[in-house]
Amino acid sequence: MAEQPTFEQNLNQLETIVNQLEQGDVPLEQALDQFQKGVALSKQLQNTLEGAEKTLTKMMDENGNEVPFEQAKPDDQND
């Protein structure tokens, strides 16, 4: 089975596609194909970023349960 490309590899591929399309010297059929690949890559990248954001905004509470970052109590809170 083929290895999944990394986030960085997908981003580089998307940047390459955008640069090719911006140059404007790509035949129409190829431009449409590249555009569709770019849209798919963009969706993949967005999903990866959303997943990372969800992971980074969670913390573990004192009972070992995941909680949203905003609800987590600081350990050193002095009221």
FIKOLZA-1660 file (N, C-alpha, C; in steps of 0.1 Angstrom, whole numbers, plus 5000, padded with zeros to 4 digits):
% residues 79
   i   px   py   pz ch aa at
   1 5008 4988 5000  A  M  N
   1 5000 5000 5000  A  M CA
   1 5009 5012 5000  A  M  C
   2 5005 5022 4992  A  A  N
   2 5013 5035 4991  A  A CA
   2 5012 5043 5004  A  A  C
   3 5023 5049 5008  A  E  N
   3 5024 5057 5020  A  E CA
   3 5016 5070 5017  A  E  C
   4 5009 5075 5027  A  Q  N
   4 5001 5088 5026  A  Q CA
   4 5011 5099 5026  A  Q  C
   5 5009 5109 5017  A  P  N
   5 5018 5121 5017  A  P CA
   5 5016 5129 5030  A  P  C
   6 5027 5135 5035  A  T  N
   6 5026 5144 5047  A  T CA
   6 5019 5157 5044  A  T  C
   7 5015 5164 5054  A  F  N
   7 5009 5177 5053  A  F CA
   7 5018 5186 5045  A  F  C
   8 5030 5186 5048  A  E  N
   8 5040 5195 5040  A  E CA
   8 5041 5191 5026  A  E  C
   9 5041 5178 5023  A  Q  N
   9 5041 5174 5009  A  Q CA
   9 5029 5178 5001  A  Q  C
  10 5017 5177 5007  A  N  N
  10 5005 5181 5001  A  N CA
  10 5005 5196 4999  A  N  C
  11 5010 5204 5009  A  L  N
  11 5010 5218 5008  A  L CA
  11 5020 5222 4997  A  L  C
  12 5031 5216 4996  A  N  N
  12 5040 5219 4985  A  N CA
  12 5034 5216 4971  A  N  C
  13 5027 5205 4970  A  Q  N
  13 5020 5201 4958  A  Q CA
  13 5009 5212 4954  A  Q  C
  14 5002 5216 4964  A  L  N
  14 4992 5227 4962  A  L CA
  14 4998 5240 4957  A  L  C
  15 5009 5243 4963  A  E  N
  15 5016 5256 4959  A  E CA
  15 5021 5254 4945  A  E  C
  16 5026 5243 4941  A  T  N
  16 5031 5240 4927  A  T CA
  16 5019 5242 4917  A  T  C
  17 5008 5236 4921  A  I  N
  17 4996 5237 4912  A  I CA
  17 4992 5252 4911  A  I  C
  18 4991 5259 4922  A  V  N
  18 4987 5273 4922  A  V CA
  18 4997 5281 4913  A  V  C
  19 5010 5279 4914  A  N  N
  19 5020 5286 4906  A  N CA
  19 5018 5283 4891  A  N  C
  20 5015 5270 4888  A  Q  N
  20 5013 5267 4874  A  Q CA
  20 5001 5274 4868  A  Q  C
  21 4990 5274 4876  A  L  N
  21 4978 5280 4871  A  L CA
  21 4979 5295 4870  A  L  C
  22 4987 5301 4879  A  E  N
  22 4989 5316 4879  A  E CA
  22 4997 5320 4867  A  E  C
  23 5006 5311 4862  A  Q  N
  23 5014 5315 4850  A  Q CA
  23 5005 5315 4837  A  Q  C
  24 4994 5308 4837  A  G  N
  24 4985 5309 4826  A  G CA
  24 4988 5302 4813  A  G  C
  25 5000 5295 4813  A  D  N
  25 5004 5289 4800  A  D CA
  25 5001 5274 4800  A  D  C
  26 4991 5270 4808  A  V  N
  26 4987 5255 4809  A  V CA
  26 4975 5253 4800  A  V  C
  27 4975 5243 4792  A  P  N
  27 4963 5240 4784  A  P CA
  27 4951 5239 4793  A  P  C
  28 4939 5242 4787  A  L  N
  28 4927 5243 4795  A  L CA
  28 4924 5230 4802  A  L  C
  29 4925 5218 4795  A  E  N
  29 4921 5205 4801  A  E CA
  29 4931 5202 4813  A  E  C
  30 4943 5205 4811  A  Q  N
  30 4953 5203 4822  A  Q CA
  30 4950 5213 4833  A  Q  C
  31 4946 5225 4830  A  A  N
  31 4943 5235 4840  A  A CA
  31 4931 5231 4849  A  A  C
  32 4921 5225 4842  A  L  N
  32 4909 5221 4849  A  L CA
  32 4913 5209 4858  A  L  C
  33 4921 5200 4853  A  D  N
  33 4925 5188 4861  A  D CA
  33 4933 5193 4873  A  D  C
  34 4943 5202 4871  A  Q  N
  34 4951 5207 4882  A  Q CA
  34 4942 5215 4892  A  Q  C
  35 4932 5222 4887  A  F  N
  35 4923 5229 4896  A  F CA
  35 4916 5219 4905  A  F  C
  36 4911 5209 4899  A  Q  N
  36 4904 5199 4907  A  Q CA
  36 4913 5192 4918  A  Q  C
  37 4925 5189 4914  A  K  N
  37 4935 5183 4923  A  K CA
  37 4938 5193 4934  A  K  C
  38 4939 5206 4931  A  G  N
  38 4941 5216 4941  A  G CA
  38 4930 5218 4951  A  G  C
  39 4918 5217 4946  A  V  N
  39 4906 5218 4955  A  V CA
  39 4906 5206 4964  A  V  C
  40 4909 5194 4959  A  A  N
  40 4909 5182 4968  A  A CA
  40 4921 5183 4978  A  A  C
  41 4932 5188 4974  A  L  N
  41 4943 5190 4983  A  L CA
  41 4940 5200 4994  A  L  C
  42 4933 5211 4990  A  S  N
  42 4929 5221 4999  A  S CA
  42 4920 5216 5010  A  S  C
  43 4910 5207 5006  A  K  N
  43 4901 5201 5015  A  K CA
  43 4909 5192 5025  A  K  C
  44 4918 5184 5020  A  Q  N
  44 4926 5175 5028  A  Q CA
  44 4934 5183 5038  A  Q  C
  45 4940 5194 5034  A  L  N
  45 4948 5202 5043  A  L CA
  45 4940 5209 5053  A  L  C
  46 4928 5214 5050  A  Q  N
  46 4919 5220 5059  A  Q CA
  46 4914 5210 5070  A  Q  C
  47 4911 5197 5065  A  N  N
  47 4907 5187 5075  A  N CA
  47 4919 5184 5085  A  N  C
  48 4931 5183 5079  A  T  N
  48 4942 5180 5088  A  T CA
  48 4944 5191 5098  A  T  C
  49 4943 5204 5094  A  L  N
  49 4944 5215 5103  A  L CA
  49 4933 5215 5114  A  L  C
  50 4921 5212 5110  A  E  N
  50 4910 5212 5119  A  E CA
  50 4912 5201 5129  A  E  C
  51 4917 5189 5125  A  G  N
  51 4920 5178 5134  A  G CA
  51 4931 5182 5144  A  G  C
  52 4941 5189 5139  A  A  N
  52 4952 5193 5148  A  A CA
  52 4947 5203 5158  A  A  C
  53 4939 5212 5153  A  E  N
  53 4933 5223 5162  A  E CA
  53 4925 5216 5173  A  E  C
  54 4917 5206 5170  A  K  N
  54 4909 5199 5180  A  K CA
  54 4918 5192 5190  A  K  C
  55 4928 5186 5185  A  T  N
  55 4937 5179 5194  A  T CA
  55 4945 5189 5203  A  T  C
  56 4949 5200 5198  A  L  N
  56 4956 5210 5206  A  L CA
  56 4948 5218 5216  A  L  C
  57 4935 5218 5214  A  T  N
  57 4926 5226 5223  A  T CA
  57 4920 5217 5233  A  T  C
  58 4925 5205 5235  A  K  N
  58 4921 5196 5246  A  K CA
  58 4932 5194 5256  A  K  C
  59 4928 5192 5268  A  M  N
  59 4937 5189 5279  A  M CA
  59 4932 5178 5287  A  M  C
  60 4940 5172 5295  A  M  N
  60 4935 5162 5304  A  M CA
  60 4933 5168 5318  A  M  C
  61 4921 5165 5324  A  D  N
  61 4918 5170 5337  A  D CA
  61 4925 5161 5347  A  D  C
  62 4923 5164 5360  A  E  N
  62 4929 5156 5371  A  E CA
  62 4925 5141 5371  A  E  C
  63 4914 5138 5365  A  N  N
  63 4909 5124 5365  A  N CA
  63 4913 5117 5352  A  N  C
  64 4921 5123 5343  A  G  N
  64 4925 5117 5331  A  G CA
  64 4916 5118 5320  A  G  C
  65 4906 5127 5321  A  N  N
  65 4896 5128 5310  A  N CA
  65 4899 5140 5302  A  N  C
  66 4897 5139 5289  A  E  N
  66 4899 5150 5280  A  E CA
  66 4888 5161 5282  A  E  C
  67 4893 5173 5283  A  V  N
  67 4884 5185 5284  A  V CA
  67 4889 5196 5275  A  V  C
  68 4879 5204 5270  A  P  N
  68 4883 5216 5262  A  P CA
  68 4893 5224 5270  A  P  C
  69 4903 5230 5263  A  F  N
  69 4913 5238 5270  A  F CA
  69 4907 5249 5279  A  F  C
  70 4896 5256 5274  A  E  N
  70 4890 5267 5282  A  E CA
  70 4885 5262 5295  A  E  C
  71 4881 5249 5296  A  Q  N
  71 4875 5244 5309  A  Q CA
  71 4885 5239 5318  A  Q  C
  72 4898 5237 5314  A  A  N
  72 4908 5231 5322  A  A CA
  72 4912 5241 5333  A  A  C
  73 4914 5236 5345  A  K  N
  73 4917 5244 5357  A  K CA
  73 4933 5245 5358  A  K  C
  74 4938 5257 5359  A  P  N
  74 4953 5257 5361  A  P CA
  74 4956 5251 5374  A  P  C
  75 4968 5244 5375  A  D  N
  75 4973 5238 5387  A  D CA
  75 4976 5248 5398  A  D  C
  76 4981 5259 5394  A  D  N
  76 4986 5269 5404  A  D CA
  76 4977 5281 5406  A  D  C
  77 4964 5279 5405  A  Q  N
  77 4954 5290 5406  A  Q CA
  77 4953 5294 5421  A  Q  C
  78 4957 5306 5424  A  N  N
  78 4956 5312 5437  A  N CA
  78 4944 5322 5438  A  N  C
  79 4933 5318 5444  A  D  N
  79 4922 5327 5445  A  D CA
  79 4922 5335 5457  A  D  C
% end
